[in-house]
Amino acid sequence: MIQVLFVILLWVIPIILVTNTYFKMDKEERQKLKTEFKSPLTFLCVGLLIIGFLLSLSGIILAIGLLQHIGVTMVFTSWFTTSIVNWKKGKTNFIKSAVLILLGVLGIAAYGFMVT
C-alpha cells in the first residue's frame, strides 16, 4: 500500500510543480512554452526522458519489471535522440555526440547485463 502512495506522489508532485511554474510565467513566456511543446523534437528529447524516468522508478518501486523496462527504453531513446539533434543543430560537435551515443550503448549493455 505504501508503494502505491509513493508512486502517486512520484507522479503528482512534478505535475503540481510544473503547473505552479507555468502559472507564474508571464503571457509571453507561456506562449513561447506552448510553441516549444508543439515541436515533436521536444517530445522525443525531453518528454521521453521525463516520462521514462518516472515509469522506470514506478516499475522499480512497484516491482513491475515490464514497466521498468519500458521506462529505461524511453530514457535511452531520448538519450540517442538528444545526442543526434544537438549534433545536427550545431550545439555539440560530432565527436561529443559520438561519445554520448557510445555511452548510451554502454548503458544499454550494462542494463541488459544487470537484468539477465
A tleap script that builds the chain and sets N, CA, C and O, in Angstrom:
source leaprc.protein.ff14SB
mol = sequence {
  NMET ILE GLN VAL LEU PHE VAL ILE LEU LEU
  TRP VAL ILE PRO ILE ILE LEU VAL THR ASN
  THR TYR PHE LYS MET ASP LYS GLU GLU ARG
  GLN LYS LEU LYS THR GLU PHE LYS SER PRO
  LEU THR PHE LEU CYS VAL GLY LEU LEU ILE
  ILE GLY PHE LEU LEU SER LEU SER GLY ILE
  ILE LEU ALA ILE GLY LEU LEU GLN HIE ILE
  GLY VAL THR MET VAL PHE THR SER TRP PHE
  THR THR SER ILE VAL ASN TRP LYS LYS GLY
  LYS THR ASN PHE ILE LYS SER ALA VAL LEU
  ILE LEU LEU GLY VAL LEU GLY ILE ALA ALA
  TYR GLY PHE MET VAL CTHR
}
set mol.1.N position { 0.823 -1.197 0.000 }
set mol.1.CA position { 0.000 0.000 0.000 }
set mol.1.C position { 0.864 1.257 0.000 }
set mol.1.O position { 0.552 2.231 -0.684 }
set mol.2.N position { 1.945 1.231 0.765 }
set mol.2.CA position { 2.798 2.407 0.851 }
set mol.2.C position { 3.502 2.660 -0.483 }
set mol.2.O position { 3.791 3.806 -0.827 }
set mol.3.N position { 3.781 1.574 -1.244 }
set mol.3.CA position { 4.413 1.738 -2.547 }
set mol.3.C position { 3.498 2.484 -3.507 }
set mol.3.O position { 3.949 3.338 -4.270 }
set mol.4.N position { 2.207 2.154 -3.466 }
set mol.4.CA position { 1.247 2.822 -4.349 }
set mol.4.C position { 1.177 4.303 -4.012 }
set mol.4.O position { 1.141 5.141 -4.913 }
set mol.5.N position { 1.157 4.633 -2.737 }
set mol.5.CA position { 1.127 6.029 -2.316 }
set mol.5.C position { 2.387 6.756 -2.776 }
set mol.5.O position { 2.318 7.898 -3.230 }
set mol.6.N position { 3.524 6.101 -2.659 }
set mol.6.CA position { 4.775 6.710 -3.088 }
set mol.6.C position { 4.794 6.953 -4.593 }
set mol.6.O position { 5.278 7.991 -5.046 }
set mol.7.N position { 4.274 6.009 -5.371 }
set mol.7.CA position { 4.220 6.178 -6.827 }
set mol.7.C position { 3.271 7.314 -7.198 }
set mol.7.O position { 3.561 8.090 -8.109 }
set mol.8.N position { 2.147 7.416 -6.505 }
set mol.8.CA position { 1.216 8.518 -6.772 }
set mol.8.C position { 1.908 9.852 -6.506 }
set mol.8.O position { 1.794 10.783 -7.304 }
set mol.9.N position { 2.621 9.946 -5.391 }
set mol.9.CA position { 3.354 11.176 -5.092 }
set mol.9.C position { 4.457 11.434 -6.113 }
set mol.9.O position { 4.724 12.582 -6.468 }
set mol.10.N position { 5.098 10.366 -6.582 }
set mol.10.CA position { 6.158 10.491 -7.574 }
set mol.10.C position { 5.646 11.134 -8.858 }
set mol.10.O position { 6.377 11.881 -9.509 }
set mol.11.N position { 4.407 10.854 -9.226 }
set mol.11.CA position { 3.820 11.419 -10.433 }
set mol.11.C position { 3.137 12.760 -10.178 }
set mol.11.O position { 3.166 13.633 -11.045 }
set mol.12.N position { 2.528 12.943 -9.019 }
set mol.12.CA position { 1.729 14.145 -8.761 }
set mol.12.C position { 2.600 15.354 -8.425 }
set mol.12.O position { 2.312 16.461 -8.879 }
set mol.13.N position { 3.650 15.163 -7.644 }
set mol.13.CA position { 4.476 16.302 -7.228 }
set mol.13.C position { 5.101 17.029 -8.420 }
set mol.13.O position { 5.031 18.257 -8.451 }
set mol.14.N position { 5.707 16.355 -9.405 }
set mol.14.CA position { 6.230 17.102 -10.560 }
set mol.14.C position { 5.136 17.823 -11.346 }
set mol.14.O position { 5.357 18.925 -11.847 }
set mol.15.N position { 3.962 17.208 -11.456 }
set mol.15.CA position { 2.863 17.860 -12.176 }
set mol.15.C position { 2.456 19.140 -11.464 }
set mol.15.O position { 2.227 20.163 -12.110 }
set mol.16.N position { 2.363 19.094 -10.143 }
set mol.16.CA position { 1.993 20.288 -9.378 }
set mol.16.C position { 3.067 21.364 -9.517 }
set mol.16.O position { 2.744 22.538 -9.695 }
set mol.17.N position { 4.333 20.979 -9.439 }
set mol.17.CA position { 5.413 21.956 -9.553 }
set mol.17.C position { 5.455 22.605 -10.931 }
set mol.17.O position { 5.652 23.816 -11.041 }
set mol.18.N position { 5.272 21.811 -11.981 }
set mol.18.CA position { 5.279 22.359 -13.341 }
set mol.18.C position { 4.083 23.279 -13.550 }
set mol.18.O position { 4.220 24.346 -14.148 }
set mol.19.N position { 2.915 22.876 -13.065 }
set mol.19.CA position { 1.720 23.710 -13.195 }
set mol.19.C position { 1.900 25.023 -12.449 }
set mol.19.O position { 1.531 26.080 -12.960 }
set mol.20.N position { 2.458 24.968 -11.256 }
set mol.20.CA position { 2.695 26.177 -10.474 }
set mol.20.C position { 3.663 27.115 -11.198 }
set mol.20.O position { 3.440 28.325 -11.238 }
set mol.21.N position { 4.728 26.564 -11.764 }
set mol.21.CA position { 5.691 27.369 -12.507 }
set mol.21.C position { 5.052 27.972 -13.750 }
set mol.21.O position { 5.326 29.122 -14.092 }
set mol.22.N position { 4.207 27.211 -14.424 }
set mol.22.CA position { 3.532 27.713 -15.623 }
set mol.22.C position { 2.658 28.922 -15.295 }
set mol.22.O position { 2.659 29.907 -16.034 }
set mol.23.N position { 1.917 28.853 -14.200 }
set mol.23.CA position { 1.035 29.961 -13.855 }
set mol.23.C position { 1.798 31.183 -13.358 }
set mol.23.O position { 1.243 32.282 -13.348 }
set mol.24.N position { 3.049 31.024 -12.947 }
set mol.24.CA position { 3.866 32.165 -12.539 }
set mol.24.C position { 4.481 32.892 -13.734 }
set mol.24.O position { 4.957 34.019 -13.595 }
set mol.25.N position { 4.473 32.256 -14.905 }
set mol.25.CA position { 5.057 32.868 -16.099 }
set mol.25.C position { 4.174 33.994 -16.607 }
set mol.25.O position { 2.963 34.005 -16.390 }
set mol.26.N position { 4.814 34.955 -17.295 }
set mol.26.CA position { 4.004 35.980 -17.941 }
set mol.26.C position { 3.485 35.435 -19.272 }
set mol.26.O position { 3.846 34.335 -19.691 }
set mol.27.N position { 2.642 36.217 -19.920 }
set mol.27.CA position { 1.932 35.741 -21.111 }
set mol.27.C position { 2.895 35.380 -22.248 }
set mol.27.O position { 2.673 34.405 -22.966 }
set mol.28.N position { 3.953 36.159 -22.407 }
set mol.28.CA position { 4.906 35.903 -23.487 }
set mol.28.C position { 5.658 34.585 -23.262 }
set mol.28.O position { 5.858 33.813 -24.199 }
set mol.29.N position { 6.068 34.336 -22.028 }
set mol.29.CA position { 6.761 33.081 -21.718 }
set mol.29.C position { 5.841 31.879 -21.900 }
set mol.29.O position { 6.275 30.824 -22.364 }
set mol.30.N position { 4.578 32.038 -21.537 }
set mol.30.CA position { 3.615 30.941 -21.728 }
set mol.30.C position { 3.465 30.601 -23.202 }
set mol.30.O position { 3.430 29.429 -23.578 }
set mol.31.N position { 3.376 31.634 -24.035 }
set mol.31.CA position { 3.210 31.402 -25.470 }
set mol.31.C position { 4.445 30.710 -26.047 }
set mol.31.O position { 4.332 29.806 -26.874 }
set mol.32.N position { 5.625 31.147 -25.601 }
set mol.32.CA position { 6.863 30.518 -26.067 }
set mol.32.C position { 6.911 29.044 -25.655 }
set mol.32.O position { 7.325 28.188 -26.437 }
set mol.33.N position { 6.491 28.757 -24.435 }
set mol.33.CA position { 6.460 27.379 -23.949 }
set mol.33.C position { 5.478 26.529 -24.759 }
set mol.33.O position { 5.771 25.379 -25.087 }
set mol.34.N position { 4.323 27.096 -25.077 }
set mol.34.CA position { 3.333 26.357 -25.871 }
set mol.34.C position { 3.880 26.007 -27.250 }
set mol.34.O position { 3.674 24.893 -27.731 }
set mol.35.N position { 4.573 26.947 -27.890 }
set mol.35.CA position { 5.124 26.652 -29.215 }
set mol.35.C position { 6.240 25.610 -29.131 }
set mol.35.O position { 6.389 24.789 -30.036 }
set mol.36.N position { 7.024 25.637 -28.050 }
set mol.36.CA position { 8.071 24.620 -27.887 }
set mol.36.C position { 7.476 23.234 -27.681 }
set mol.36.O position { 7.995 22.251 -28.211 }
set mol.37.N position { 6.393 23.145 -26.917 }
set mol.37.CA position { 5.781 21.843 -26.656 }
set mol.37.C position { 5.088 21.266 -27.884 }
set mol.37.O position { 4.832 20.063 -27.936 }
set mol.38.N position { 4.784 22.093 -28.863 }
set mol.38.CA position { 4.161 21.587 -30.086 }
set mol.38.C position { 5.181 20.938 -31.012 }
set mol.38.O position { 4.802 20.257 -31.965 }
set mol.39.N position { 6.459 21.136 -30.748 }
set mol.39.CA position { 7.510 20.556 -31.572 }
set mol.39.C position { 7.683 19.075 -31.241 }
set mol.39.O position { 7.769 18.714 -30.067 }
set mol.40.N position { 7.737 18.209 -32.260 }
set mol.40.CA position { 7.924 16.787 -31.983 }
set mol.40.C position { 9.282 16.480 -31.340 }
set mol.40.O position { 9.409 15.509 -30.594 }
set mol.41.N position { 10.291 17.303 -31.628 }
set mol.41.CA position { 11.599 17.064 -31.031 }
set mol.41.C position { 11.575 17.272 -29.522 }
set mol.41.O position { 12.317 16.616 -28.791 }
set mol.42.N position { 10.730 18.177 -29.056 }
set mol.42.CA position { 10.606 18.381 -27.614 }
set mol.42.C position { 10.084 17.117 -26.963 }
set mol.42.O position { 10.570 16.704 -25.910 }
set mol.43.N position { 9.101 16.507 -27.586 }
set mol.43.CA position { 8.561 15.261 -27.030 }
set mol.43.C position { 9.604 14.152 -27.060 }
set mol.43.O position { 9.750 13.409 -26.090 }
set mol.44.N position { 10.329 14.038 -28.170 }
set mol.44.CA position { 11.310 12.957 -28.292 }
set mol.44.C position { 12.512 13.152 -27.378 }
set mol.44.O position { 13.108 12.177 -26.919 }
set mol.45.N position { 12.872 14.401 -27.111 }
set mol.45.CA position { 14.061 14.648 -26.283 }
set mol.45.C position { 13.709 14.736 -24.804 }
set mol.45.O position { 14.205 13.947 -24.000 }
set mol.46.N position { 12.867 15.679 -24.445 }
set mol.46.CA position { 12.584 15.927 -23.028 }
set mol.46.C position { 11.430 15.070 -22.527 }
set mol.46.O position { 11.495 14.518 -21.428 }
set mol.47.N position { 10.382 14.959 -23.323 }
set mol.47.CA position { 9.199 14.222 -22.886 }
set mol.47.C position { 9.486 12.761 -22.593 }
set mol.47.O position { 9.081 12.237 -21.555 }
set mol.48.N position { 10.186 12.106 -23.510 }
set mol.48.CA position { 10.517 10.695 -23.289 }
set mol.48.C position { 11.442 10.519 -22.094 }
set mol.48.O position { 11.343 9.533 -21.363 }
set mol.49.N position { 12.337 11.474 -21.899 }
set mol.49.CA position { 13.258 11.380 -20.771 }
set mol.49.C position { 12.516 11.436 -19.443 }
set mol.49.O position { 12.728 10.593 -18.571 }
set mol.50.N position { 11.654 12.418 -19.293 }
set mol.50.CA position { 10.933 12.585 -18.027 }
set mol.50.C position { 9.965 11.431 -17.789 }
set mol.50.O position { 9.943 10.846 -16.706 }
set mol.51.N position { 9.168 11.107 -18.797 }
set mol.51.CA position { 8.204 10.017 -18.637 }
set mol.51.C position { 8.931 8.687 -18.438 }
set mol.51.O position { 8.481 7.840 -17.666 }
set mol.52.N position { 10.053 8.504 -19.134 }
set mol.52.CA position { 10.833 7.283 -18.967 }
set mol.52.C position { 11.383 7.126 -17.562 }
set mol.52.O position { 11.327 6.040 -16.986 }
set mol.53.N position { 11.919 8.217 -17.006 }
set mol.53.CA position { 12.409 8.149 -15.624 }
set mol.53.C position { 11.277 7.824 -14.661 }
set mol.53.O position { 11.435 6.987 -13.772 }
set mol.54.N position { 10.140 8.480 -14.837 }
set mol.54.CA position { 9.016 8.229 -13.934 }
set mol.54.C position { 8.508 6.792 -14.059 }
set mol.54.O position { 8.211 6.147 -13.054 }
set mol.55.N position { 8.408 6.291 -15.295 }
set mol.55.CA position { 7.971 4.902 -15.475 }
set mol.55.C position { 8.982 3.921 -14.895 }
set mol.55.O position { 8.606 2.933 -14.262 }
set mol.56.N position { 10.256 4.195 -15.111 }
set mol.56.CA position { 11.286 3.308 -14.583 }
set mol.56.C position { 11.262 3.274 -13.058 }
set mol.56.O position { 11.323 2.202 -12.456 }
set mol.57.N position { 11.174 4.436 -12.441 }
set mol.57.CA position { 11.101 4.476 -10.980 }
set mol.57.C position { 9.826 3.820 -10.463 }
set mol.57.O position { 9.843 3.144 -9.435 }
set mol.58.N position { 8.723 4.020 -11.175 }
set mol.58.CA position { 7.473 3.372 -10.769 }
set mol.58.C position { 7.596 1.859 -10.858 }
set mol.58.O position { 7.120 1.140 -9.979 }
set mol.59.N position { 8.236 1.372 -11.922 }
set mol.59.CA position { 8.445 -0.065 -12.063 }
set mol.59.C position { 9.334 -0.634 -10.975 }
set mol.59.O position { 9.110 -1.747 -10.498 }
set mol.60.N position { 10.351 0.134 -10.582 }
set mol.60.CA position { 11.238 -0.325 -9.506 }
set mol.60.C position { 10.485 -0.373 -8.184 }
set mol.60.O position { 10.584 -1.351 -7.444 }
set mol.61.N position { 9.732 0.685 -7.888 }
set mol.61.CA position { 9.019 0.760 -6.609 }
set mol.61.C position { 7.942 -0.314 -6.514 }
set mol.61.O position { 7.797 -0.965 -5.479 }
set mol.62.N position { 7.186 -0.498 -7.599 }
set mol.62.CA position { 6.089 -1.466 -7.584 }
set mol.62.C position { 6.546 -2.885 -7.930 }
set mol.62.O position { 5.741 -3.816 -7.911 }
set mol.63.N position { 7.816 -3.050 -8.243 }
set mol.63.CA position { 8.384 -4.356 -8.621 }
set mol.63.C position { 7.686 -4.935 -9.841 }
set mol.63.O position { 7.373 -6.125 -9.886 }
set mol.64.N position { 7.445 -4.076 -10.836 }
set mol.64.CA position { 6.866 -4.496 -12.111 }
set mol.64.C position { 7.963 -4.339 -13.159 }
set mol.64.O position { 8.267 -3.226 -13.590 }
set mol.65.N position { 8.546 -5.448 -13.558 }
set mol.65.CA position { 9.681 -5.419 -14.468 }
set mol.65.C position { 9.367 -4.808 -15.820 }
set mol.65.O position { 10.171 -4.051 -16.362 }
set mol.66.N position { 8.199 -5.131 -16.373 }
set mol.66.CA position { 7.841 -4.614 -17.688 }
set mol.66.C position { 7.776 -3.093 -17.681 }
set mol.66.O position { 8.249 -2.450 -18.619 }
set mol.67.N position { 7.203 -2.516 -16.646 }
set mol.67.CA position { 7.109 -1.059 -16.528 }
set mol.67.C position { 8.503 -0.446 -16.441 }
set mol.67.O position { 8.768 0.591 -17.049 }
set mol.68.N position { 9.371 -1.074 -15.702 }
set mol.68.CA position { 10.747 -0.600 -15.574 }
set mol.68.C position { 11.470 -0.662 -16.918 }
set mol.68.O position { 12.183 0.275 -17.276 }
set mol.69.N position { 11.299 -1.743 -17.659 }
set mol.69.CA position { 11.969 -1.901 -18.949 }
set mol.69.C position { 11.463 -0.876 -19.964 }
set mol.69.O position { 12.247 -0.326 -20.738 }
set mol.70.N position { 10.169 -0.624 -19.959 }
set mol.70.CA position { 9.609 0.388 -20.859 }
set mol.70.C position { 10.200 1.753 -20.536 }
set mol.70.O position { 10.567 2.501 -21.442 }
set mol.71.N position { 10.296 2.079 -19.257 }
set mol.71.CA position { 10.866 3.361 -18.848 }
set mol.71.C position { 12.318 3.508 -19.253 }
set mol.71.O position { 12.728 4.561 -19.742 }
set mol.72.N position { 13.094 2.464 -19.052 }
set mol.72.CA position { 14.512 2.512 -19.423 }
set mol.72.C position { 14.662 2.648 -20.932 }
set mol.72.O position { 15.534 3.378 -21.401 }
set mol.73.N position { 13.832 1.960 -21.692 }
set mol.73.CA position { 13.863 2.079 -23.150 }
set mol.73.C position { 13.556 3.505 -23.584 }
set mol.73.O position { 14.193 4.030 -24.497 }
set mol.74.N position { 12.592 4.127 -22.937 }
set mol.74.CA position { 12.253 5.513 -23.267 }
set mol.74.C position { 13.407 6.461 -22.931 }
set mol.74.O position { 13.677 7.396 -23.684 }
set mol.75.N position { 14.079 6.228 -21.819 }
set mol.75.CA position { 15.212 7.081 -21.435 }
set mol.75.C position { 16.338 6.963 -22.456 }
set mol.75.O position { 16.901 7.978 -22.867 }
set mol.76.N position { 16.675 5.751 -22.870 }
set mol.76.CA position { 17.757 5.587 -23.835 }
set mol.76.C position { 17.373 6.111 -25.217 }
set mol.76.O position { 18.225 6.635 -25.934 }
set mol.77.N position { 16.105 5.979 -25.600 }
set mol.77.CA position { 15.652 6.567 -26.863 }
set mol.77.C position { 15.812 8.077 -26.825 }
set mol.77.O position { 16.262 8.683 -27.798 }
set mol.78.N position { 15.448 8.679 -25.713 }
set mol.78.CA position { 15.613 10.118 -25.550 }
set mol.78.C position { 17.089 10.499 -25.577 }
set mol.78.O position { 17.456 11.525 -26.151 }
set mol.79.N position { 17.931 9.685 -24.965 }
set mol.79.CA position { 19.371 9.940 -24.937 }
set mol.79.C position { 19.929 10.006 -26.362 }
set mol.79.O position { 20.649 10.943 -26.708 }
set mol.80.N position { 19.595 9.015 -27.180 }
set mol.80.CA position { 20.093 8.989 -28.552 }
set mol.80.C position { 19.528 10.145 -29.367 }
set mol.80.O position { 20.255 10.789 -30.123 }
set mol.81.N position { 18.243 10.406 -29.217 }
set mol.81.CA position { 17.610 11.486 -29.966 }
set mol.81.C position { 18.236 12.826 -29.615 }
set mol.81.O position { 18.523 13.628 -30.504 }
set mol.82.N position { 18.449 13.074 -28.339 }
set mol.82.CA position { 19.050 14.331 -27.911 }
set mol.82.C position { 20.470 14.469 -28.439 }
set mol.82.O position { 20.867 15.555 -28.860 }
set mol.83.N position { 21.234 13.399 -28.424 }
set mol.83.CA position { 22.608 13.448 -28.935 }
set mol.83.C position { 22.629 13.796 -30.418 }
set mol.83.O position { 23.426 14.629 -30.851 }
set mol.84.N position { 21.770 13.172 -31.186 }
set mol.84.CA position { 21.745 13.418 -32.631 }
set mol.84.C position { 21.203 14.809 -32.942 }
set mol.84.O position { 21.744 15.498 -33.807 }
set mol.85.N position { 20.149 15.233 -32.254 }
set mol.85.CA position { 19.563 16.554 -32.506 }
set mol.85.C position { 20.552 17.656 -32.155 }
set mol.85.O position { 20.682 18.624 -32.904 }
set mol.86.N position { 21.250 17.528 -31.034 }
set mol.86.CA position { 22.235 18.545 -30.660 }
set mol.86.C position { 23.378 18.616 -31.662 }
set mol.86.O position { 23.897 19.700 -31.929 }
set mol.87.N position { 23.774 17.486 -32.217 }
set mol.87.CA position { 24.816 17.490 -33.237 }
set mol.87.C position { 24.308 18.159 -34.516 }
set mol.87.O position { 25.014 18.969 -35.117 }
set mol.88.N position { 23.092 17.825 -34.927 }
set mol.88.CA position { 22.538 18.409 -36.146 }
set mol.88.C position { 22.323 19.918 -36.013 }
set mol.88.O position { 22.498 20.655 -36.983 }
set mol.89.N position { 21.945 20.384 -34.816 }
set mol.89.CA position { 21.729 21.818 -34.597 }
set mol.89.C position { 23.033 22.569 -34.361 }
set mol.89.O position { 23.024 23.798 -34.285 }
set mol.90.N position { 24.136 21.873 -34.246 }
set mol.90.CA position { 25.425 22.511 -34.049 }
set mol.90.C position { 25.739 22.848 -32.605 }
set mol.90.O position { 26.685 23.590 -32.338 }
set mol.91.N position { 24.970 22.323 -31.671 }
set mol.91.CA position { 25.239 22.594 -30.255 }
set mol.91.C position { 26.426 21.783 -29.751 }
set mol.91.O position { 27.137 22.223 -28.848 }
set mol.92.N position { 26.644 20.614 -30.321 }
set mol.92.CA position { 27.816 19.803 -29.995 }
set mol.92.C position { 28.464 19.365 -31.296 }
set mol.92.O position { 27.813 19.307 -32.340 }
set mol.93.N position { 29.749 19.058 -31.225 }
set mol.93.CA position { 30.405 18.575 -32.432 }
set mol.93.C position { 30.189 17.064 -32.574 }
set mol.93.O position { 29.608 16.416 -31.704 }
set mol.94.N position { 30.666 16.534 -33.675 }
set mol.94.CA position { 30.432 15.126 -33.983 }
set mol.94.C position { 31.068 14.206 -32.944 }
set mol.94.O position { 30.480 13.192 -32.567 }
set mol.95.N position { 32.252 14.554 -32.485 }
set mol.95.CA position { 32.961 13.695 -31.527 }
set mol.95.C position { 32.182 13.584 -30.223 }
set mol.95.O position { 32.025 12.486 -29.688 }
set mol.96.N position { 31.693 14.709 -29.705 }
set mol.96.CA position { 30.925 14.675 -28.457 }
set mol.96.C position { 29.650 13.855 -28.627 }
set mol.96.O position { 29.284 13.075 -27.748 }
set mol.97.N position { 28.980 14.034 -29.758 }
set mol.97.CA position { 27.761 13.261 -30.000 }
set mol.97.C position { 28.071 11.773 -30.113 }
set mol.97.O position { 27.330 10.938 -29.594 }
set mol.98.N position { 29.163 11.444 -30.791 }
set mol.98.CA position { 29.544 10.034 -30.919 }
set mol.98.C position { 29.884 9.434 -29.556 }
set mol.98.O position { 29.541 8.285 -29.279 }
set mol.99.N position { 30.557 10.212 -28.705 }
set mol.99.CA position { 30.885 9.727 -27.361 }
set mol.99.C position { 29.612 9.531 -26.549 }
set mol.99.O position { 29.483 8.542 -25.827 }
set mol.100.N position { 28.669 10.467 -26.661 }
set mol.100.CA position { 27.403 10.328 -25.937 }
set mol.100.C position { 26.631 9.097 -26.404 }
set mol.100.O position { 26.054 8.375 -25.592 }
set mol.101.N position { 26.624 8.862 -27.706 }
set mol.101.CA position { 25.940 7.680 -28.230 }
set mol.101.C position { 26.643 6.410 -27.744 }
set mol.101.O position { 25.987 5.430 -27.393 }
set mol.102.N position { 27.979 6.431 -27.724 }
set mol.102.CA position { 28.728 5.283 -27.212 }
set mol.102.C position { 28.410 5.038 -25.737 }
set mol.102.O position { 28.256 3.891 -25.318 }
set mol.103.N position { 28.311 6.105 -24.954 }
set mol.103.CA position { 27.929 5.952 -23.546 }
set mol.103.C position { 26.526 5.364 -23.423 }
set mol.103.O position { 26.263 4.552 -22.537 }
set mol.104.N position { 25.626 5.779 -24.316 }
set mol.104.CA position { 24.283 5.211 -24.313 }
set mol.104.C position { 24.289 3.724 -24.619 }
set mol.104.O position { 23.575 2.949 -23.984 }
set mol.105.N position { 25.097 3.329 -25.594 }
set mol.105.CA position { 25.207 1.908 -25.934 }
set mol.105.C position { 25.794 1.127 -24.760 }
set mol.105.O position { 25.340 0.025 -24.454 }
set mol.106.N position { 26.804 1.702 -24.105 }
set mol.106.CA position { 27.370 1.045 -22.922 }
set mol.106.C position { 26.342 0.960 -21.798 }
set mol.106.O position { 26.297 -0.029 -21.066 }
set mol.107.N position { 25.518 1.996 -21.661 }
set mol.107.CA position { 24.457 1.970 -20.651 }
set mol.107.C position { 23.434 0.889 -20.933 }
set mol.107.O position { 22.985 0.194 -20.021 }
set mol.108.N position { 23.065 0.746 -22.202 }
set mol.108.CA position { 22.119 -0.312 -22.573 }
set mol.108.C position { 22.730 -1.685 -22.295 }
set mol.108.O position { 22.058 -2.581 -21.785 }
set mol.109.N position { 24.012 -1.838 -22.634 }
set mol.109.CA position { 24.680 -3.121 -22.385 }
set mol.109.C position { 24.744 -3.418 -20.888 }
set mol.109.O position { 24.504 -4.549 -20.466 }
set mol.110.N position { 25.066 -2.407 -20.092 }
set mol.110.CA position { 25.134 -2.612 -18.638 }
set mol.110.C position { 23.757 -2.946 -18.076 }
set mol.110.O position { 23.630 -3.815 -17.213 }
set mol.111.N position { 22.734 -2.263 -18.561 }
set mol.111.CA position { 21.375 -2.547 -18.091 }
set mol.111.C position { 20.964 -3.969 -18.480 }
set mol.111.O position { 20.392 -4.699 -17.671 }
set mol.112.N position { 21.258 -4.352 -19.711 }
set mol.112.CA position { 20.936 -5.706 -20.148 }
set mol.112.C position { 21.688 -6.758 -19.359 }
set mol.112.O position { 21.149 -7.826 -19.070 }
set mol.113.N position { 22.932 -6.461 -19.010 }
set mol.113.CA position { 23.722 -7.395 -18.213 }
set mol.113.C position { 23.166 -7.510 -16.799 }
set mol.113.O position { 23.147 -8.603 -16.232 }
set mol.114.N position { 22.713 -6.399 -16.220 }
set mol.114.CA position { 22.177 -6.413 -14.862 }
set mol.114.C position { 20.821 -7.102 -14.799 }
set mol.114.O position { 20.497 -7.738 -13.796 }
set mol.115.N position { 20.032 -6.983 -15.850 }
set mol.115.CA position { 18.688 -7.562 -15.855 }
set mol.115.C position { 18.747 -9.075 -15.993 }
set mol.115.O position { 17.991 -9.792 -15.338 }
set mol.116.N position { 19.646 -9.561 -16.844 }
set mol.116.CA position { 19.703 -11.012 -17.069 }
set mol.116.C position { 20.571 -11.724 -16.079 }
set mol.116.O position { 20.711 -12.945 -16.147 }
savepdb mol mol.pdb
quit
